[in-house]
Amino acid sequence: MLNIVFLTNSWLSSFHQPGLCITVAALLHYFLLAAFTWMCLESVHFYLVLVKVFNVYVPKYILKCCIAGWGVPAVVIAIVLIINKDFYGNGSQAESNPFSDFCWIQENIVFYISVVAYVSLIFLMNTAMFITVLIQIHAMKSRTPKRSRFWKR
């Protein structure tokens, strides 16, 4: 959906309908955040499978993942829309704006908080999970008994 909204964004922006542009920008923002949220959930799943191998039963695991994967971005978008729906637009107010034919977030502060900070937190979480998994794999490798030369032959 992120790709579809992204590819049709410029065409839909050409209709110069503020409501349509706000909707398209909010959908683009939502699907972008959802993609990164699911990437974070994949790293958590990776951690559970490789580090916490035994006794990791989580009741209704998939439901909880779906609520987090689709719900957290929806909360972020809802907060932005509640504060001011005009944070989204096509930038047609400024003639020097290079993105005047693209519906997206118009306020830099909103962009940095709701996109850059969000993606940075997910990047840090993924990095922490990756390092934890690497340490666990390295520890498992060093715990395996080394075979003598006799058994290698």
WOQUIKA-V358505 format. One record per pair of residues at least 4 apart in sequence whose C-alpha atoms are under 8 Angstrom apart, sorted by sequence separation. I is the first residue (numbers start at 1). GAP is how many residues later the second one is. If there is no record, write none. Layout:
i=I gap=GAP
i=I gap=GAP
//
This chain:
i=1 gap=4
i=2 gap=4
i=3 gap=4
i=4 gap=4
i=5 gap=4
i=6 gap=4
i=8 gap=4
i=9 gap=4
i=10 gap=4
i=11 gap=4
i=12 gap=4
i=13 gap=4
i=17 gap=4
i=18 gap=4
i=19 gap=4
i=20 gap=4
i=21 gap=4
i=22 gap=4
i=23 gap=4
i=24 gap=4
i=25 gap=4
i=26 gap=4
i=27 gap=4
i=28 gap=4
i=29 gap=4
i=30 gap=4
i=31 gap=4
i=32 gap=4
i=33 gap=4
i=34 gap=4
i=35 gap=4
i=36 gap=4
i=37 gap=4
i=38 gap=4
i=39 gap=4
i=40 gap=4
i=41 gap=4
i=42 gap=4
i=43 gap=4
i=44 gap=4
i=45 gap=4
i=46 gap=4
i=47 gap=4
i=48 gap=4
i=49 gap=4
i=52 gap=4
i=60 gap=4
i=61 gap=4
i=62 gap=4
i=63 gap=4
i=64 gap=4
i=65 gap=4
i=66 gap=4
i=67 gap=4
i=68 gap=4
i=69 gap=4
i=70 gap=4
i=71 gap=4
i=72 gap=4
i=73 gap=4
i=74 gap=4
i=75 gap=4
i=76 gap=4
i=77 gap=4
i=78 gap=4
i=79 gap=4
i=80 gap=4
i=81 gap=4
i=99 gap=4
i=107 gap=4
i=108 gap=4
i=109 gap=4
i=110 gap=4
i=111 gap=4
i=112 gap=4
i=113 gap=4
i=114 gap=4
i=115 gap=4
i=116 gap=4
i=117 gap=4
i=118 gap=4
i=119 gap=4
i=120 gap=4
i=121 gap=4
i=122 gap=4
i=123 gap=4
i=124 gap=4
i=125 gap=4
i=126 gap=4
i=127 gap=4
i=128 gap=4
i=129 gap=4
i=130 gap=4
i=131 gap=4
i=132 gap=4
i=133 gap=4
i=134 gap=4
i=135 gap=4
i=136 gap=4
i=137 gap=4
i=138 gap=4
i=139 gap=4
i=140 gap=4
i=147 gap=4
i=148 gap=4
i=149 gap=4
i=16 gap=5
i=47 gap=5
i=48 gap=5
i=66 gap=5
i=67 gap=5
i=80 gap=5
i=81 gap=5
i=92 gap=5
i=95 gap=5
i=105 gap=5
i=106 gap=5
i=110 gap=5
i=111 gap=5
i=112 gap=5
i=113 gap=5
i=147 gap=5
i=81 gap=6
i=91 gap=6
i=94 gap=6
i=105 gap=6
i=13 gap=7
i=80 gap=7
i=12 gap=8
i=13 gap=8
i=48 gap=8
i=91 gap=8
i=92 gap=8
i=12 gap=9
i=90 gap=9
i=91 gap=9
i=92 gap=9
i=90 gap=10
i=91 gap=10
i=90 gap=11
i=91 gap=11
i=12 gap=12
i=90 gap=12
i=91 gap=12
i=90 gap=13
i=89 gap=14
i=90 gap=14
i=9 gap=15
i=88 gap=15
i=89 gap=15
i=91 gap=15
i=9 gap=16
i=88 gap=16
i=89 gap=16
i=90 gap=16
i=88 gap=17
i=89 gap=17
i=87 gap=18
i=88 gap=18
i=5 gap=19
i=87 gap=19
i=88 gap=19
i=86 gap=20
i=87 gap=20
i=5 gap=22
i=6 gap=22
i=5 gap=23
i=87 gap=23
i=41 gap=24
i=2 gap=26
i=41 gap=28
i=2 gap=29
i=1 gap=30
i=2 gap=30
i=80 gap=30
i=37 gap=31
i=38 gap=31
i=37 gap=32
i=2 gap=33
i=37 gap=33
i=34 gap=35
i=37 gap=35
i=34 gap=36
i=37 gap=36
i=34 gap=38
i=76 gap=38
i=34 gap=39
i=33 gap=40
i=31 gap=42
i=30 gap=43
i=30 gap=44
i=30 gap=47
i=29 gap=48
i=26 gap=51
i=26 gap=62
i=22 gap=63
i=25 gap=63
i=22 gap=64
i=25 gap=64
i=22 gap=66
i=21 gap=67
i=22 gap=67
i=21 gap=68
i=21 gap=69
i=18 gap=71
i=29 gap=75
i=28 gap=76
i=13 gap=77
i=25 gap=78
i=26 gap=78
i=24 gap=79
i=25 gap=79
i=24 gap=80
i=25 gap=80
i=22 gap=81
i=51 gap=81
i=21 gap=82
i=22 gap=82
i=33 gap=82
i=40 gap=82
i=44 gap=82
i=47 gap=82
i=51 gap=82
i=36 gap=83
i=40 gap=83
i=43 gap=83
i=47 gap=83
i=50 gap=83
i=33 gap=85
i=37 gap=85
i=40 gap=85
i=44 gap=85
i=47 gap=85
i=51 gap=85
i=33 gap=86
i=36 gap=86
i=40 gap=86
i=43 gap=86
i=47 gap=86
i=50 gap=86
i=14 gap=87
i=43 gap=87
i=13 gap=88
i=13 gap=89
i=13 gap=90
i=10 gap=91
i=10 gap=92
i=9 gap=93
i=10 gap=93
i=9 gap=94
//
